[in-house]
Amino acid sequence: MSHEPHIGIFFIVGDSIYQKSDKVGNIKADPFGFVDIQTSHYEYWDVVCFFAPEHKKHDFDYYPRGRVIYNALDDAFFVWLDKCIDDYEHRDLICESFNLSGKNVIYDNDEHYSCANCNENYVDIAGEDKDRLVIEVMSREKARKFSFSSYNKKIAVISISDCDKSSPNLNNNPKNGIAFQCKLHFDDVESGKENCITKKDAEKIIAFVNDIKDKTNLLIVHCEAGISRSAGVASAIMKFLYNDDTPIFNSPMFCPNMTCYRKVLNAFYAIT
């Protein structure tokens, strides 16, 4: 790796750090100034286990992990990480691995990255419960790039687009594992506004989740930015299936649309 600062994701397993990273200058900033790689911990875990097969006995969210991003507007690096690795020793390891020495680095704990020891509701998918559905929130662009990857597992996608945009084409690679799709169109607005999520949209989401939850271990929920609508929908699904929406609500990465959250959760419980 070059000496230029990097952004990306990482796992801390024992004394080792496993990272997927790229140079900051190789990636274009989003409209909010953030520079981030389009790879999830779920995706990267298969790579880790390929080179370190002893870790296959646990799923990706068993271990402490985090993400390093850069904000061009603030000229600062943000490290979101599990609280159990937020200490001077691990901060130095992350800084060294991502070449952040001398940079403006801001650390923040993120429950989205809680490991088995820190998450009291944790269930080991690779251990006791292989049927638990993993739910990933993505932006439209990240989902599009994900669709060009190759996976041997079946994947389900809830695709949320603005009303004036077409749904992204995620079927252009027959090896990407995307076997089920639910395409929706509503805007990022609250209840009472034009083009808001409807009861029919929520019921369509519920029917889709009930149909695929026993057919796949990964559900991707994407909207335009991967921050609001998709987070609202994903957190409602988590709340109903596992009674735990904290990975979304306690994460600084998301700002859930509460109308989406309430309508989808109400539809799950058949509340009108």
C-alpha positions as CSV (number, residue, x, y, z in Angstrom):
1,M,0.0,0.0,0.0
2,S,1.3,3.5,-0.9
3,H,2.0,6.2,1.7
4,E,-1.0,8.2,0.6
5,P,-3.9,8.3,3.1
6,H,-6.5,5.6,2.5
7,I,-10.2,5.1,3.3
8,G,-12.0,1.8,3.6
9,I,-13.3,-0.9,5.9
10,F,-11.5,-3.2,8.4
11,F,-11.9,-6.1,10.9
12,I,-9.9,-6.5,14.0
13,V,-9.4,-10.2,14.8
14,G,-7.1,-10.8,17.7
15,D,-3.9,-8.9,17.0
16,S,-4.5,-8.7,13.2
17,I,-6.2,-6.1,11.1
18,Y,-7.9,-7.1,7.8
19,Q,-8.7,-4.2,5.6
20,K,-10.2,-3.3,2.2
21,S,-9.0,0.2,1.3
22,D,-8.2,2.6,-1.5
23,K,-6.4,5.9,-1.9
24,V,-8.6,8.9,-1.2
25,G,-7.7,10.5,-4.5
26,N,-9.0,7.5,-6.4
27,I,-12.6,8.0,-5.4
28,K,-14.9,10.9,-6.2
29,A,-16.6,12.7,-3.3
30,D,-20.4,12.5,-3.0
31,P,-22.5,15.7,-3.0
32,F,-21.9,16.0,0.8
33,G,-18.1,15.8,0.4
34,F,-17.8,12.2,1.7
35,V,-15.3,9.8,0.1
36,D,-16.0,6.2,0.8
37,I,-15.4,2.8,-0.8
38,Q,-18.4,0.9,-2.1
39,T,-17.6,-2.4,-0.3
40,S,-19.5,-3.8,2.7
41,H,-18.2,-5.9,5.6
42,Y,-20.5,-8.7,4.5
43,E,-18.9,-8.7,1.0
44,Y,-15.3,-8.5,2.3
45,W,-15.7,-11.2,4.9
46,D,-15.6,-13.9,2.2
47,V,-12.2,-12.6,1.1
48,V,-10.9,-12.6,4.7
49,C,-12.1,-16.2,5.2
50,F,-10.5,-17.3,1.9
51,F,-7.0,-16.2,3.1
52,A,-7.7,-17.1,6.8
53,P,-10.1,-20.0,6.7
54,E,-9.9,-20.5,10.5
55,H,-12.3,-17.6,10.7
56,K,-15.1,-19.3,8.8
57,K,-16.6,-20.7,12.0
58,H,-18.1,-17.2,12.7
59,D,-20.0,-14.8,10.5
60,F,-18.7,-11.3,9.5
61,D,-20.5,-9.4,12.4
62,Y,-18.9,-11.6,15.1
63,Y,-15.7,-9.5,15.2
64,P,-15.0,-5.9,15.9
65,R,-14.9,-3.8,12.8
66,G,-15.1,-0.3,11.4
67,R,-14.9,2.1,8.5
68,V,-12.7,5.0,7.6
69,I,-14.1,7.7,5.4
70,Y,-12.9,11.2,4.3
71,N,-14.8,14.4,4.1
72,A,-13.4,16.9,1.6
73,L,-15.4,19.8,3.0
74,D,-13.9,19.4,6.5
75,D,-10.6,18.0,5.3
76,A,-11.0,15.3,8.0
77,F,-11.0,11.5,8.3
78,F,-13.8,9.9,10.2
79,V,-13.3,6.5,11.8
80,W,-16.5,4.8,12.8
81,L,-15.7,1.7,14.9
82,D,-16.9,-0.7,17.6
83,K,-16.5,0.7,21.1
84,C,-14.4,-2.3,22.2
85,I,-11.6,-1.3,19.9
86,D,-11.8,2.5,20.6
87,D,-8.5,2.7,22.5
88,Y,-5.1,4.1,21.9
89,E,-3.6,0.8,20.8
90,H,-6.2,0.1,18.1
91,R,-6.3,3.8,17.0
92,D,-2.6,3.6,16.4
93,L,-3.0,0.4,14.5
94,I,-5.8,1.9,12.3
95,C,-3.8,5.1,11.7
96,E,-0.7,3.1,10.6
97,S,-2.7,0.7,8.4
98,F,-4.6,3.6,6.6
99,N,-1.6,6.0,6.5
100,L,-3.4,8.6,8.6
101,S,-0.5,9.8,10.7
102,G,-0.5,13.6,11.0
103,K,-4.0,13.9,9.5
104,N,-7.1,15.3,11.2
105,V,-8.8,12.1,12.4
106,I,-12.1,12.0,14.3
107,Y,-13.2,8.8,16.0
108,D,-16.8,7.8,16.8
109,N,-18.3,4.6,18.2
110,D,-20.9,3.1,15.9
111,E,-23.3,0.4,17.0
112,H,-23.7,-0.6,13.4
113,Y,-20.3,-2.2,13.8
114,S,-20.9,-3.9,17.2
115,C,-19.3,-7.3,17.6
116,A,-20.7,-10.4,19.4
117,N,-19.4,-9.2,22.7
118,C,-20.8,-5.7,22.4
119,N,-24.2,-6.5,20.9
120,E,-26.4,-8.1,23.6
121,N,-28.9,-9.2,20.9
122,Y,-26.2,-10.9,18.8
123,V,-27.0,-14.2,17.1
124,D,-24.1,-16.0,15.2
125,I,-25.4,-16.7,11.7
126,A,-22.5,-19.0,11.0
127,G,-23.1,-20.8,14.3
128,E,-26.4,-21.3,16.0
129,D,-28.7,-19.5,13.5
130,K,-27.7,-19.9,9.9
131,D,-31.2,-18.7,8.7
132,R,-31.0,-15.2,10.2
133,L,-31.4,-12.6,7.5
134,V,-28.6,-10.0,7.2
135,I,-29.8,-6.6,6.2
136,E,-27.5,-4.2,4.4
137,V,-28.3,-0.5,3.6
138,M,-26.8,0.9,0.5
139,S,-27.0,3.9,-1.8
140,R,-28.2,3.5,-5.4
141,E,-24.6,3.8,-6.7
142,K,-23.3,1.3,-4.2
143,A,-26.0,-1.2,-5.1
144,R,-25.2,-0.6,-8.8
145,K,-21.5,-1.4,-8.2
146,F,-22.4,-4.3,-6.1
147,S,-24.4,-5.8,-9.0
148,F,-21.1,-6.1,-11.0
149,S,-19.6,-8.4,-8.4
150,S,-19.8,-12.2,-8.4
151,Y,-21.4,-14.2,-5.6
152,N,-22.5,-17.8,-5.3
153,K,-25.2,-16.9,-2.8
154,K,-28.8,-15.8,-3.5
155,I,-29.4,-12.2,-2.7
156,A,-32.6,-10.1,-2.3
157,V,-32.8,-6.4,-3.1
158,I,-35.4,-3.8,-2.1
159,S,-34.8,-1.0,-4.6
160,I,-36.2,2.5,-3.7
161,S,-36.0,5.2,-6.4
162,D,-37.2,8.7,-6.6
163,C,-40.5,9.1,-8.4
164,D,-38.9,10.8,-11.4
165,K,-36.2,8.2,-11.9
166,S,-36.2,4.6,-13.2
167,S,-35.1,1.7,-11.1
168,P,-31.4,0.8,-11.5
169,N,-30.7,-2.3,-13.7
170,L,-29.2,-4.8,-11.3
171,N,-29.6,-7.8,-13.5
172,N,-26.8,-7.2,-16.0
173,N,-24.4,-9.7,-14.4
174,P,-25.8,-13.2,-14.1
175,K,-23.1,-14.1,-11.5
176,N,-24.0,-11.3,-9.0
177,G,-26.3,-13.6,-6.9
178,I,-29.3,-11.2,-7.1
179,A,-32.2,-13.5,-7.3
180,F,-35.1,-11.5,-5.9
181,Q,-36.0,-7.8,-6.4
182,C,-38.7,-5.5,-5.1
183,K,-38.8,-2.2,-7.0
184,L,-40.5,0.8,-5.5
185,H,-40.8,4.5,-6.3
186,F,-41.4,7.2,-3.6
187,D,-39.6,10.3,-2.5
188,D,-37.7,11.1,0.7
189,V,-40.5,13.1,2.3
190,E,-42.6,12.8,5.4
191,S,-46.3,11.9,5.8
192,G,-48.7,14.1,4.0
193,K,-46.3,15.2,1.4
194,E,-46.6,14.4,-2.3
195,N,-45.0,11.2,-3.5
196,C,-44.6,9.9,0.1
197,I,-44.4,6.2,0.8
198,T,-47.9,4.7,0.7
199,K,-49.6,1.9,2.6
200,K,-49.5,-0.1,-0.7
201,D,-45.8,0.4,-0.9
202,A,-45.4,-0.8,2.7
203,E,-47.5,-3.8,2.1
204,K,-45.5,-4.7,-1.0
205,I,-42.3,-4.5,1.2
206,I,-43.8,-6.8,3.8
207,A,-45.0,-9.4,1.2
208,F,-41.5,-9.4,-0.4
209,V,-39.7,-9.9,3.0
210,N,-42.0,-12.7,4.0
211,D,-41.4,-14.3,0.7
212,I,-37.6,-14.2,0.7
213,K,-36.6,-14.4,4.3
214,D,-36.3,-18.2,4.2
215,K,-34.7,-18.2,0.7
216,T,-31.6,-16.0,1.3
217,N,-29.3,-14.8,4.1
218,L,-28.7,-11.3,2.6
219,L,-31.3,-8.5,2.0
220,I,-30.0,-5.3,0.5
221,V,-32.2,-2.2,0.9
222,H,-31.1,0.8,-1.2
223,C,-32.4,4.3,-2.0
224,E,-30.7,7.2,-3.7
225,A,-28.2,8.1,-0.9
226,G,-28.5,5.1,1.4
227,I,-29.2,7.3,4.4
228,S,-32.9,8.0,4.9
229,R,-35.6,5.9,3.1
230,S,-33.6,2.7,2.9
231,A,-32.5,3.1,6.6
232,G,-36.2,3.7,7.6
233,V,-37.3,0.6,5.8
234,A,-34.4,-1.6,6.9
235,S,-34.8,-0.6,10.6
236,A,-38.5,-1.5,10.5
237,I,-37.7,-4.9,9.1
238,M,-35.0,-5.4,11.8
239,K,-37.4,-4.3,14.5
240,F,-40.1,-6.8,13.4
241,L,-37.9,-9.7,12.7
242,Y,-35.4,-9.4,15.6
243,N,-36.9,-6.7,17.9
244,D,-33.7,-4.7,17.4
245,D,-33.4,-1.6,15.2
246,T,-30.4,-0.1,17.1
247,P,-27.8,-0.9,14.4
248,I,-29.6,1.8,12.3
249,F,-30.8,4.3,14.9
250,N,-27.6,4.3,16.9
251,S,-25.4,4.7,13.8
252,P,-24.1,8.2,12.6
253,M,-24.2,6.8,9.1
254,F,-28.0,6.9,8.9
255,C,-30.9,9.3,9.4
256,P,-34.0,7.1,9.0
257,N,-37.1,8.5,7.3
258,M,-39.6,8.0,10.2
259,T,-42.6,7.9,7.9
260,C,-41.0,4.9,6.1
261,Y,-40.2,3.3,9.4
262,R,-43.7,3.7,10.9
263,K,-45.6,2.7,7.8
264,V,-43.5,-0.5,7.2
265,L,-43.6,-1.5,10.8
266,N,-47.4,-0.8,11.0
267,A,-47.8,-3.0,7.9
268,F,-45.9,-5.8,9.6
269,Y,-48.3,-5.6,12.5
270,A,-51.3,-5.0,10.2
271,I,-52.1,-1.6,11.9
272,T,-54.1,0.8,9.8
